[in-house]
Amino acid sequence: AGDIFQCFNIDDQHIGFYLLDVSGHGTAASMQSFTLAQNLANNREAWQALDVCRLVNTLNSEFDDPQNSGRFATMIIGIANTVTGSVELVNAGHPAPIVISPQHAYFADQTQLDTAPQLPLGIRKNYQYRSSQFFLSQQQHLLLYSDGIYECRHPKHGFFGQERLLKLINSARGLAPDSLLHHLTHSSDLWQQQQAQDDISLMLIS
């Protein structure tokens, strides 16, 4: 799989998390994602320093494409304060996360939370990433996902699409987190008629 994700405690009131997706399929993408994940281990000094930008900048500068195949990776990475609800995110070319509240669900993009995507990893080694900060209330959830869930295709109706994904989440936003994730994966399975077309990763932070 080209997808890999992790969530862990940094200290008593901070959690670190990421979801990354390496382009391509098969063994090459899997090996690349594993290598990147090793460089994001939770014992890295930048995690302890709560410096999410340093993590991304280092990962990007060390991104290796030995076969010069044009490989790259998209990633959402962040640190959440479990006491204050503050979340700091860097979006490296990844689909916009979705904020789910009791009232509605919406894309956390530039117009709403200033979390616009930046260049994917491996495109330009000297690129400097910026972080965005916002707050999650106790009633809100943050959904991270890979493009496999909205790029899955129905033989007649085409791509599932991000707007259909958001509509589906809005209609099911009252579900408990585990039930919501199950509902999303079940819906995508039905759409692609049980024929897996790409990796699908979902992470729901509450």
Backbone torsions as a table, in degrees:
resi	resn	phi	psi	omega
1	ALA	NA	143.3	175.9
2	GLY	-88.2	-10.1	178.5
3	ASP	-89.9	143.8	171.5
4	ILE	-153.4	145.2	-178.2
5	PHE	-149.0	161.2	-179.0
6	GLN	-158.4	151.5	174.5
7	CYS	-145.7	133.9	-174.2
8	PHE	-157.4	162.1	175.6
9	ASN	-78.8	131.8	172.6
10	ILE	-90.8	-47.8	175.0
11	ASP	-150.3	-162.2	-174.5
12	ASP	-64.5	-22.5	-176.9
13	GLN	-133.2	13.9	178.1
14	HIS	-130.4	138.3	170.2
15	ILE	-118.4	143.6	173.8
16	GLY	-106.7	149.0	-179.3
17	PHE	-155.3	154.8	172.8
18	TYR	-157.8	157.6	170.9
19	LEU	-140.0	120.8	-179.5
20	LEU	-127.2	153.4	-174.6
21	ASP	-137.5	111.9	179.3
22	VAL	-85.3	137.5	-179.1
23	SER	-63.9	150.7	179.1
24	GLY	89.7	-175.9	-176.4
25	HIS	-135.8	170.9	171.8
26	GLY	81.3	-160.5	-171.9
27	THR	-62.6	-40.6	-177.3
28	ALA	-62.0	-45.0	179.1
29	ALA	-66.2	-39.0	179.9
30	SER	-63.4	-45.1	179.5
31	MET	-64.5	-39.8	179.4
32	GLN	-64.8	-43.6	-179.6
33	SER	-64.9	-37.4	178.2
34	PHE	-64.1	-41.8	178.8
35	THR	-63.3	-44.6	178.9
36	LEU	-62.9	-41.2	-179.5
37	ALA	-62.9	-35.7	177.3
38	GLN	-61.0	-34.7	179.1
39	ASN	-78.8	-2.8	177.1
40	LEU	-114.5	20.8	-179.4
41	ALA	-57.1	148.5	-173.0
42	ASN	-70.4	-5.9	176.0
43	ASN	-92.5	5.1	178.1
44	ARG	-64.6	139.6	-177.0
45	GLU	-60.0	-35.2	-178.0
46	ALA	-64.3	-33.2	175.1
47	TRP	-63.5	-45.6	-178.7
48	GLN	-64.9	-31.5	177.9
49	ALA	-82.8	-1.4	-179.0
50	LEU	57.8	37.7	-176.4
51	ASP	-110.2	83.7	-174.9
52	VAL	-69.9	-31.3	178.6
53	CYS	-65.4	-39.6	178.6
54	ARG	-62.5	-39.1	177.9
55	LEU	-58.9	-47.4	-177.2
56	VAL	-70.1	-43.1	-179.4
57	ASN	-62.1	-40.3	178.6
58	THR	-66.6	-44.5	179.9
59	LEU	-60.8	-41.8	-179.7
60	ASN	-67.1	-42.4	-177.8
61	SER	-67.7	-26.1	-178.7
62	GLU	-99.2	2.9	-178.3
63	PHE	-61.0	128.9	-173.7
64	ASP	-117.2	131.1	175.7
65	ASP	-129.3	74.3	-170.2
66	PRO	-60.5	-28.0	-179.7
67	GLN	-90.2	2.2	179.5
68	ASN	51.4	47.0	-174.2
69	SER	-95.3	4.8	-178.8
70	GLY	78.3	19.6	-178.9
71	ARG	-70.4	145.3	176.7
72	PHE	-148.4	177.2	178.1
73	ALA	-142.4	142.9	171.4
74	THR	-104.0	152.1	-176.1
75	MET	-156.1	141.9	163.6
76	ILE	-110.8	129.0	179.9
77	ILE	-139.0	143.5	-177.8
78	GLY	-162.4	172.3	175.0
79	ILE	-131.2	130.5	179.7
80	ALA	-116.7	136.6	174.0
81	ASN	-92.0	113.7	-173.7
82	THR	-76.7	-7.7	177.8
83	VAL	-93.2	-47.5	-175.8
84	THR	-92.3	-20.6	-175.1
85	GLY	85.1	3.3	179.0
86	SER	-70.8	135.7	178.8
87	VAL	-127.7	127.8	174.6
88	GLU	-110.7	126.6	-174.4
89	LEU	-125.9	148.5	164.0
90	VAL	-124.2	129.6	178.0
91	ASN	-111.4	108.9	178.9
92	ALA	-99.9	78.5	174.9
93	GLY	70.7	15.5	-174.2
94	HIS	-93.8	157.3	174.7
95	PRO	-56.0	142.6	-178.0
96	ALA	-60.9	130.8	176.0
97	PRO	-64.3	164.9	-178.4
98	ILE	-118.4	128.3	174.2
99	VAL	-92.5	129.0	-179.4
100	ILE	-114.9	117.9	178.6
101	SER	-121.3	168.6	178.8
102	PRO	-58.6	-28.7	-176.7
103	GLN	-84.0	-43.0	-178.4
104	HIS	-168.2	168.1	174.9
105	ALA	-113.7	145.6	-177.4
106	TYR	-153.7	155.3	177.4
107	PHE	-72.1	131.8	176.6
108	ALA	-85.9	75.3	-176.9
109	ASP	-108.5	-167.1	-173.4
110	GLN	-61.9	-36.1	-175.2
111	THR	-75.6	-18.2	-175.1
112	GLN	-113.5	-44.4	-177.6
113	LEU	-130.2	12.2	179.1
114	ASP	53.1	46.2	176.6
115	THR	-115.8	41.8	-178.9
116	ALA	-60.6	143.1	179.7
117	PRO	-67.9	147.4	175.0
118	GLN	-111.9	-169.5	-176.0
119	LEU	-63.1	142.7	171.3
120	PRO	-61.8	160.9	175.5
121	LEU	-67.0	139.5	175.5
122	GLY	92.9	0.7	-180.0
123	ILE	-86.6	-47.7	-179.2
124	ARG	-142.2	113.9	-170.0
125	LYS	-65.7	-28.6	-177.9
126	ASN	-94.5	10.4	179.6
127	TYR	-66.0	138.3	180.0
128	GLN	-108.7	117.8	-176.8
129	TYR	-84.8	149.6	177.9
130	ARG	-116.4	150.7	179.0
131	SER	-105.9	160.9	175.1
132	SER	-125.4	150.8	-176.7
133	GLN	-129.4	139.8	175.8
134	PHE	-153.7	-179.4	-176.9
135	PHE	-123.5	139.7	172.2
136	LEU	-107.7	130.4	175.2
137	SER	-81.2	172.3	-179.8
138	GLN	-65.2	-21.5	-178.7
139	GLN	-92.3	-3.5	-175.0
140	GLN	-104.4	157.1	175.8
141	HIS	-129.9	154.0	176.0
142	LEU	-117.9	120.3	-179.1
143	LEU	-103.1	122.3	171.4
144	LEU	-106.9	145.3	-175.5
145	TYR	-156.1	156.5	174.5
146	SER	-95.5	164.7	-173.8
147	ASP	-68.4	-12.0	-179.9
148	GLY	-59.4	-28.3	-176.7
149	ILE	-75.9	-32.9	-179.2
150	TYR	-102.1	-8.8	176.0
151	GLU	-97.5	1.7	174.9
152	CYS	-67.9	146.5	-170.4
153	ARG	-116.9	140.7	169.5
154	HIS	-94.1	138.4	-176.1
155	PRO	-59.3	-24.7	-178.9
156	LYS	-107.9	-39.7	-171.2
157	HIS	-99.8	-1.4	173.8
158	GLY	81.8	-151.3	-175.9
159	PHE	-65.2	147.9	174.8
160	PHE	-65.0	-48.8	173.1
161	GLY	84.3	152.5	-178.2
162	GLN	-71.4	-34.7	-179.5
163	GLU	-67.7	-38.1	176.7
164	ARG	-67.0	-37.5	176.8
165	LEU	-60.2	-46.7	-179.9
166	LEU	-64.3	-40.9	178.1
167	LYS	-62.5	-40.5	179.0
168	LEU	-63.5	-43.1	179.3
169	ILE	-65.1	-42.0	179.2
170	ASN	-60.3	-39.0	-178.2
171	SER	-73.2	-19.3	-176.1
172	ALA	-119.1	15.3	-172.6
173	ARG	-65.4	-16.7	178.4
174	GLY	-80.2	-7.2	-179.8
175	LEU	-71.1	153.5	172.0
176	ALA	-64.0	153.7	-175.7
177	PRO	-50.6	-48.4	-179.6
178	ASP	-61.7	-41.1	-179.4
179	SER	-67.3	-37.7	179.1
180	LEU	-63.9	-44.9	178.6
181	LEU	-61.9	-41.8	177.7
182	HIS	-62.6	-41.4	179.8
183	HIS	-61.8	-41.7	-179.1
184	LEU	-67.3	-44.6	-179.0
185	THR	-68.5	-37.9	178.1
186	HIS	-63.9	-41.9	-180.0
187	SER	-63.7	-41.2	179.2
188	SER	-68.5	-36.3	176.8
189	ASP	-62.1	-43.1	179.1
190	LEU	-64.1	-40.8	-177.4
191	TRP	-63.0	-43.0	-179.8
192	GLN	-92.8	13.8	173.4
193	GLN	54.0	47.2	175.1
194	GLN	62.8	14.9	179.3
195	GLN	-108.3	95.4	-175.8
196	ALA	-60.0	128.2	-176.4
197	GLN	-109.5	-23.4	-179.0
198	ASP	-160.5	164.8	174.5
199	ASP	-62.6	141.8	174.4
200	ILE	-126.6	120.4	177.5
201	SER	-123.1	138.0	178.5
202	LEU	-134.4	137.2	173.8
203	MET	-136.2	125.6	-179.0
204	LEU	-115.2	117.7	-178.8
205	ILE	-105.2	124.9	-177.6
206	SER	-117.2	NA	NA
